[in-house]
Amino acid sequence: MALGADGLAIIRLIVLQGLKPALAGIVVGLLAGSVANGWIRTQLYEVSPGDTAVAATVAVLLIAITLLACIIPAWRASRIDPSSALRSE
C-alpha cells in the first residue's frame, strides 16, 4: 500500500497466495486417493472410494475454509495505514 496498491489489490494478493497451496493439496489428495483406491476400499464403510459427491464436498469445504482463513487477515492488512506500519518497522 505504501507503493500505491489499493486495499482490494492487497486482499487479492493474500487470498491468491493462500489458495495456491490449498488447490495443490486438493489435486495431490485426489490423485493419491485414486491411486490408493484398492487399499481405501477395505477401510471404508458404506461409502465407495470413487464417490464423487464426497470428494467434491470435501474439496469445496476445504476451499471455503481456506478462503475464510485468508480473507480475514487480508481484510485486516488492507485497513492498516501504510505510514504507521512503516514507522513501526
Secondary structure as UniProt FT lines:
FT   TURN            2..3
FT   HELIX           7..35
FT   HELIX           37..43
FT   TURN            49..50
FT   HELIX           52..78
FT   HELIX           82..88
//
